[in-house]
Amino acid sequence: MMQDYQSNCPVRQKPPGRFTNEPDRTGERIRKRKKKQTQRRMVLCGAIAALAVIIVGIILLAKGCSGGTDALAGTWEFDGTTTYSFDGSGSGTMELPSISYDFTYTIDGNNDKYDWSKNSLRPLAVDKKFDFFNPKVGLNWNITSNHRVYASFSVAQKEPTRNNYTDGDPDSYPKAEKLLDYEAGYTFANQWLTAGANFYYMDYTDQLVLTGALNDIGEALTENVPDSYRMGIEIMLGIKPCKWFQWDINATWSKNRIQDFVESLPGYHYNDDGSSTSLPTIQIKHKDTHIAFSPDFLLNNRFSFNYKGFEAALQSQFVSKQYMTNAEVEELTLDKYFVSNLNLAYSFRPKKVLKEVTIGFTVYNLFNEKYENNGWASSDYTDTLENRGNYAGYAAQAGTNVMGHVSFRF
């Protein structure tokens, strides 16, 4: 016999506002987490902004309390034994090893660096206006989804910097440089390979090139050269055969030349008492010389490995020989060098506050290469041009050294 049956167990009703299924609960948790992250970011941004305001306020207050000072305020050392101290208000002290002298001074007009030929501060009253029109036109053709060719022509003009004015010839101002740039190239790309070649010809008028000399605080000096060019080919290759490895390599072959370079060679006669007398500067004309600090060949290579937060990258660079002056003197060159750096790191994601933390270290100059990548050079003559003197200083780079690093992402 069939009978109706009714359970005595009470039926549990879901309270209002609760979720009816698991996806709803997951969505609500995600929304709450995003809300907390947004709140933390707002608090962090507010703290950074407040700190910036405080720092700016302190700087402005310090300037306001310090009173007005002139451009000479501070301590200046000359010839290793003489020191001048200026208080910024018209009083100063000259200190020698055994005695010191107090003096007062005034500044007349806009002056900058010292002109030893005139035994006075060099006037700096530049009021130059530059009007440039720098057009650029290019063509791009995607032959297929993997193959692309392009070509472009552009004009670039640039005014001299302040240092070009203050460090140049006091009797003539530097000129703005002008560049006509012609480029054409080809690229290929698919899921695991990228490759390309770029051809360029850069035609300069009045290019500001390095001379090899330094100013009184060790900054490199430049000068205008009427006609010069840089031409070459850049080749790029990237291979990624799997998710955890990538190989990138690029190389540049170039020809960097000054077409008609005039070298100014100062001369000296050394007297019996140890003093020297300046002789007339001789102008020497050169044809098609190398531009200073412009190697003919550059190569960069990088192997990188990434696996579950671990990263290892070996980066290497080869630089060919460089001339340190535009007169192409073999004695004044930087030797070619090959140097490698190794970077090891691990990244992980904390559950709270931070999005990501990366810790690691980099081994610079892994194979302890002894090389120089910079320097200075100059030349002069004594009595006759046959007695030419070439002088150089080199910036030797550090051997193998290690630097640790930690980075945070919020």
C-alpha positions as CSV (number, residue, x, y, z in Angstrom):
1,M,0.0,0.0,0.0
2,M,1.3,3.4,-0.9
3,Q,1.2,6.0,1.8
4,D,2.1,9.7,1.8
5,Y,5.2,10.3,3.8
6,Q,6.3,13.6,5.2
7,S,9.7,14.0,6.9
8,N,9.8,15.5,10.3
9,C,13.1,17.1,9.6
10,P,12.8,20.9,9.2
11,V,13.6,22.4,5.9
12,R,16.5,24.9,6.2
13,Q,15.9,28.1,4.4
14,K,18.8,30.2,3.0
15,P,19.0,33.5,4.8
16,P,18.5,36.5,2.6
17,G,21.7,38.0,1.1
18,R,23.5,34.7,1.0
19,F,24.8,33.1,-2.2
20,T,22.8,30.5,-4.1
21,N,25.9,28.8,-5.5
22,E,29.7,28.6,-5.4
23,P,30.5,31.0,-8.3
24,D,28.7,33.8,-6.5
25,R,30.8,33.4,-3.5
26,T,34.0,33.4,-5.6
27,G,32.9,36.5,-7.4
28,E,32.2,38.3,-4.1
29,R,35.7,37.3,-2.7
30,I,37.4,38.6,-5.9
31,R,35.5,41.9,-5.6
32,K,36.4,42.3,-2.0
33,R,40.1,41.5,-2.7
34,K,40.2,44.1,-5.6
35,K,38.6,46.7,-3.3
36,K,41.2,46.1,-0.6
37,Q,44.0,46.3,-3.2
38,T,42.6,49.6,-4.5
39,Q,42.4,51.0,-1.0
40,R,46.0,50.0,-0.3
41,R,47.2,51.6,-3.6
42,M,45.3,54.8,-2.7
43,V,46.9,54.9,0.7
44,L,50.4,54.3,-0.8
45,C,49.9,57.0,-3.5
46,G,48.7,59.4,-0.9
47,A,51.7,58.7,1.4
48,I,54.1,59.2,-1.5
49,A,52.4,62.5,-2.5
50,A,52.5,63.8,1.1
51,L,56.2,62.9,1.3
52,A,56.9,64.7,-1.9
53,V,55.1,67.8,-0.7
54,I,57.1,67.7,2.6
55,I,60.4,67.4,0.8
56,V,59.6,70.2,-1.6
57,G,58.5,72.4,1.4
58,I,61.8,71.7,3.2
59,I,63.9,72.6,0.1
60,L,61.9,75.9,-0.4
61,L,62.2,76.7,3.3
62,A,65.9,76.1,3.3
63,K,66.4,78.3,0.3
64,G,64.3,81.0,1.8
65,C,66.2,81.0,5.1
66,S,69.6,80.9,3.4
67,G,69.2,84.3,1.8
68,G,70.5,85.3,-1.6
69,T,73.9,83.9,-2.8
70,D,75.8,84.5,-6.0
71,A,77.1,82.0,-8.5
72,L,80.6,81.8,-6.9
73,A,79.4,80.6,-3.5
74,G,81.4,77.6,-2.4
75,T,84.9,76.4,-2.3
76,W,87.1,76.2,-5.4
77,E,90.5,74.4,-5.7
78,F,93.3,75.5,-8.1
79,D,96.6,73.9,-8.9
80,G,96.4,71.5,-6.0
81,T,97.7,74.0,-3.4
82,T,95.5,77.1,-3.7
83,T,91.9,77.2,-2.4
84,Y,89.4,80.0,-2.8
85,S,86.3,80.1,-0.6
86,F,83.4,82.5,-1.5
87,D,80.5,83.1,1.0
88,G,78.1,84.2,-1.7
89,S,77.8,87.7,-0.2
90,G,80.9,89.5,-1.5
91,S,83.5,88.1,1.0
92,G,86.1,85.3,0.5
93,T,89.3,83.7,1.5
94,M,92.4,82.5,-0.4
95,E,94.1,79.7,1.4
96,L,97.7,78.6,0.7
97,P,99.5,75.8,2.6
98,S,101.1,78.2,5.1
99,I,99.0,81.4,5.0
100,S,95.5,82.7,4.1
101,Y,94.2,86.0,2.9
102,D,90.7,87.6,3.2
103,F,89.2,89.6,0.4
104,T,86.0,91.1,-0.9
105,Y,84.7,90.7,-4.5
106,T,81.9,91.8,-6.8
107,I,80.4,90.1,-9.9
108,D,79.9,92.4,-12.9
109,G,77.4,91.1,-15.4
110,N,76.8,87.6,-16.7
111,N,80.1,85.7,-16.4
112,D,81.0,82.1,-16.5
113,K,84.3,80.2,-17.0
114,Y,87.7,81.8,-16.7
115,D,89.5,82.9,-19.9
116,W,93.2,82.5,-19.2
117,S,94.2,84.2,-22.4
118,K,92.5,87.4,-21.3
119,N,93.1,86.9,-17.5
120,S,89.5,87.4,-16.7
121,L,86.2,85.7,-16.4
122,R,84.7,84.8,-19.8
123,P,81.5,86.8,-20.6
124,L,78.5,84.7,-21.2
125,A,75.8,86.8,-22.9
126,V,74.2,84.5,-25.4
127,D,70.9,85.5,-27.0
128,K,70.3,83.1,-29.9
129,K,67.1,82.1,-31.5
130,F,66.8,78.9,-33.5
131,D,63.9,78.0,-35.8
132,F,63.8,74.4,-37.1
133,F,61.6,72.5,-39.5
134,N,62.2,68.8,-39.0
135,P,60.0,66.8,-41.4
136,K,59.9,63.0,-41.7
137,V,58.3,60.8,-44.3
138,G,58.2,57.0,-44.5
139,L,56.8,54.0,-46.4
140,N,55.8,50.7,-44.8
141,W,54.7,47.6,-46.7
142,N,53.5,44.5,-44.9
143,I,54.1,41.9,-47.6
144,T,52.6,39.2,-45.5
145,S,51.9,38.8,-41.8
146,N,55.5,37.7,-41.4
147,H,57.4,39.9,-43.8
148,R,57.7,43.7,-43.8
149,V,59.9,46.3,-45.7
150,Y,60.2,50.0,-45.0
151,A,62.0,53.1,-45.9
152,S,62.2,56.6,-44.5
153,F,63.7,60.0,-44.8
154,S,63.9,62.6,-42.0
155,V,65.5,65.9,-41.2
156,A,66.8,66.6,-37.6
157,Q,68.3,69.8,-36.4
158,K,69.5,70.5,-32.9
159,E,70.8,73.6,-31.2
160,P,74.1,73.6,-29.2
161,T,73.9,73.0,-25.4
162,R,75.0,75.4,-22.8
163,N,78.3,73.5,-22.4
164,N,79.0,73.9,-26.1
165,Y,78.9,77.7,-25.5
166,T,80.8,77.8,-22.3
167,D,83.5,75.3,-23.2
168,G,84.1,76.3,-26.8
169,D,86.2,78.9,-28.5
170,P,85.5,82.2,-26.5
171,D,85.8,84.2,-29.8
172,S,83.2,82.2,-31.7
173,Y,79.9,80.5,-30.9
174,P,79.0,76.9,-31.9
175,K,76.5,76.3,-34.7
176,A,73.4,74.2,-34.7
177,E,73.9,70.8,-36.3
178,K,71.7,69.4,-39.2
179,L,71.1,65.8,-40.1
180,L,69.6,64.3,-43.2
181,D,68.8,60.7,-42.3
182,Y,68.0,58.0,-44.9
183,E,67.0,54.5,-43.8
184,A,65.6,51.3,-45.3
185,G,65.1,47.9,-43.9
186,Y,63.4,44.5,-43.7
187,T,61.9,42.5,-40.8
188,F,60.6,39.0,-40.4
189,A,58.7,37.7,-37.4
190,N,56.8,34.5,-36.4
191,Q,56.1,32.7,-33.2
192,W,59.7,31.7,-32.4
193,L,61.9,33.8,-34.7
194,T,62.4,37.5,-35.3
195,A,65.0,38.9,-37.7
196,G,65.8,42.2,-39.4
197,A,68.3,44.4,-41.2
198,N,68.4,48.1,-41.3
199,F,70.5,50.2,-43.7
200,Y,71.2,53.9,-42.8
201,Y,73.0,56.9,-44.2
202,M,73.3,59.9,-41.9
203,D,74.5,63.1,-43.7
204,Y,75.6,65.8,-41.2
205,T,76.3,69.5,-41.6
206,D,78.1,71.1,-38.7
207,Q,77.9,68.0,-36.5
208,L,79.1,68.5,-33.0
209,V,81.6,65.8,-32.5
210,L,83.8,64.9,-29.5
211,T,87.4,66.2,-29.7
212,G,89.0,63.9,-27.1
213,A,89.7,66.8,-24.8
214,L,88.1,67.5,-21.4
215,N,87.1,70.8,-19.7
216,D,88.3,71.8,-16.2
217,I,85.8,69.6,-14.5
218,G,86.3,66.5,-16.6
219,E,83.5,66.9,-19.1
220,A,84.1,65.9,-22.8
221,L,84.5,68.8,-25.2
222,T,82.9,69.1,-28.7
223,E,83.4,71.1,-31.8
224,N,81.5,71.6,-35.1
225,V,82.8,69.9,-38.2
226,P,81.4,71.1,-41.6
227,D,80.8,67.8,-43.4
228,S,80.6,64.4,-41.9
229,Y,78.5,61.2,-42.2
230,R,77.7,57.9,-40.5
231,M,76.6,55.0,-42.6
232,G,76.1,51.3,-41.9
233,I,73.9,48.2,-41.5
234,E,72.3,46.9,-38.3
235,I,71.4,43.2,-38.1
236,M,69.0,41.9,-35.5
237,L,68.1,38.3,-34.6
238,G,65.9,36.8,-31.9
239,I,65.2,33.1,-31.3
240,K,62.8,31.6,-28.8
241,P,62.6,27.8,-29.4
242,C,60.7,27.2,-26.1
243,K,59.0,29.0,-23.2
244,W,62.0,29.1,-20.9
245,F,64.9,30.1,-23.3
246,Q,65.5,33.1,-25.6
247,W,68.5,34.2,-27.6
248,D,68.9,37.8,-28.8
249,I,71.8,39.2,-30.8
250,N,72.4,42.4,-32.8
251,A,75.4,43.8,-34.6
252,T,76.3,47.0,-36.3
253,W,78.9,47.6,-39.0
254,S,79.4,51.3,-39.7
255,K,81.6,53.9,-41.3
256,N,81.8,57.1,-39.4
257,R,83.9,59.8,-41.1
258,I,84.7,63.5,-41.3
259,Q,85.2,64.4,-44.9
260,D,87.5,67.4,-44.5
261,F,88.9,67.8,-41.0
262,V,91.2,70.6,-40.0
263,E,93.3,69.9,-36.9
264,S,94.5,72.8,-34.8
265,L,97.8,71.9,-33.3
266,P,99.2,74.3,-30.6
267,G,102.9,74.8,-30.3
268,Y,105.3,75.6,-27.4
269,H,108.9,76.6,-26.8
270,Y,110.3,75.6,-23.4
271,N,112.8,78.1,-22.0
272,D,115.9,77.3,-19.9
273,D,114.2,78.5,-16.7
274,G,111.4,76.0,-17.1
275,S,108.8,78.4,-18.4
276,S,107.1,78.0,-21.8
277,T,106.3,80.3,-24.7
278,S,103.3,79.7,-26.9
279,L,104.0,79.3,-30.6
280,P,101.6,79.9,-33.5
281,T,98.8,77.2,-33.8
282,I,99.3,75.2,-37.0
283,Q,96.3,74.1,-39.1
284,I,96.7,70.5,-40.5
285,K,94.2,69.3,-43.1
286,H,93.0,65.7,-43.1
287,K,90.9,63.7,-45.5
288,D,88.1,61.3,-44.5
289,T,89.2,60.7,-40.9
290,H,87.4,58.6,-38.3
291,I,85.0,60.4,-36.0
292,A,86.3,60.2,-32.4
293,F,84.8,57.6,-30.1
294,S,82.9,55.9,-33.0
295,P,83.7,52.2,-33.4
296,D,83.3,50.5,-36.7
297,F,81.8,47.4,-35.3
298,L,79.5,46.7,-32.3
299,L,78.1,43.3,-31.2
300,N,75.5,42.6,-28.4
301,N,74.5,39.1,-27.4
302,R,72.0,37.9,-24.7
303,F,71.1,34.4,-23.5
304,S,68.1,34.4,-21.1
305,F,66.5,31.6,-19.2
306,N,63.2,31.9,-17.3
307,Y,61.6,29.0,-15.3
308,K,59.0,29.3,-12.5
309,G,60.2,32.6,-11.3
310,F,63.9,31.9,-11.7
311,E,65.8,34.1,-14.3
312,A,69.4,33.8,-15.6
313,A,70.7,36.1,-18.3
314,L,74.2,36.3,-19.8
315,Q,74.8,39.6,-21.7
316,S,77.9,40.2,-23.7
317,Q,79.2,43.1,-25.7
318,F,82.1,43.5,-28.2
319,V,83.4,47.0,-29.2
320,S,86.0,47.5,-31.9
321,K,88.9,49.9,-31.8
322,Q,88.1,53.6,-31.3
323,Y,90.1,56.8,-32.1
324,M,90.0,59.3,-29.3
325,T,90.6,62.4,-31.5
326,N,89.4,63.3,-35.0
327,A,93.0,63.4,-36.4
328,E,93.1,59.6,-36.6
329,V,96.4,59.3,-34.6
330,E,97.2,55.6,-34.0
331,E,98.8,56.4,-30.6
332,L,95.5,57.9,-29.3
333,T,93.1,55.0,-29.5
334,L,91.0,52.7,-27.3
335,D,91.7,49.0,-27.8
336,K,88.8,46.7,-28.7
337,Y,87.2,44.8,-25.8
338,F,84.8,42.0,-25.0
339,V,82.9,42.1,-21.7
340,S,80.1,39.9,-20.2
341,N,77.7,40.4,-17.3
342,L,75.7,37.6,-15.6
343,N,72.3,38.3,-13.9
344,L,70.6,35.8,-11.6
345,A,67.2,36.5,-10.0
346,Y,64.1,35.0,-8.5
347,S,60.7,36.5,-8.4
348,F,57.7,35.5,-6.2
349,R,54.3,36.8,-5.4
350,P,53.4,37.4,-1.7
351,K,49.8,36.9,-0.7
352,K,49.4,40.3,0.8
353,V,50.4,43.9,0.1
354,L,52.9,43.3,-2.7
355,K,52.2,42.1,-6.2
356,E,55.7,40.8,-6.8
357,V,59.2,40.7,-5.1
358,T,62.4,40.1,-7.1
359,I,65.7,39.4,-5.4
360,G,69.0,38.7,-7.2
361,F,72.5,39.8,-8.0
362,T,74.5,40.7,-11.1
363,V,78.1,39.7,-11.7
364,Y,79.7,42.5,-13.8
365,N,82.7,41.8,-16.0
366,L,82.3,38.1,-15.4
367,F,85.6,37.1,-17.0
368,N,87.6,39.9,-15.4
369,E,88.4,41.6,-18.7
370,K,91.0,44.4,-18.4
371,Y,89.8,47.2,-20.6
372,E,89.2,50.9,-21.0
373,N,86.0,52.2,-22.6
374,N,86.7,56.0,-22.4
375,G,89.5,58.5,-22.0
376,W,90.9,61.8,-23.2
377,A,93.6,62.7,-25.7
378,S,95.4,65.8,-27.1
379,S,98.4,66.7,-29.2
380,D,100.8,69.6,-29.6
381,Y,104.3,70.4,-31.0
382,T,107.5,71.6,-29.6
383,D,109.5,74.2,-31.7
384,T,108.8,72.4,-35.0
385,L,106.0,70.3,-36.4
386,E,108.4,67.3,-36.5
387,N,108.5,67.3,-32.7
388,R,104.8,66.4,-32.3
389,G,103.6,65.2,-28.9
390,N,100.6,63.0,-28.3
391,Y,99.1,62.6,-24.8
392,A,96.3,60.4,-23.5
393,G,94.6,59.3,-20.4
394,Y,92.4,56.2,-20.0
395,A,89.4,55.3,-17.9
396,A,90.2,51.8,-16.8
397,Q,87.1,49.8,-15.9
398,A,86.6,47.6,-12.8
399,G,87.4,43.9,-12.8
400,T,84.8,41.3,-11.7
401,N,82.4,42.9,-9.2
402,V,79.0,41.8,-7.8
403,M,75.9,43.9,-7.0
404,G,72.8,42.6,-5.3
405,H,69.3,44.0,-6.0
406,V,65.8,43.8,-4.6
407,S,62.7,45.2,-6.3
408,F,59.0,45.5,-5.2
409,R,55.9,45.8,-7.3
410,F,52.8,47.2,-5.6
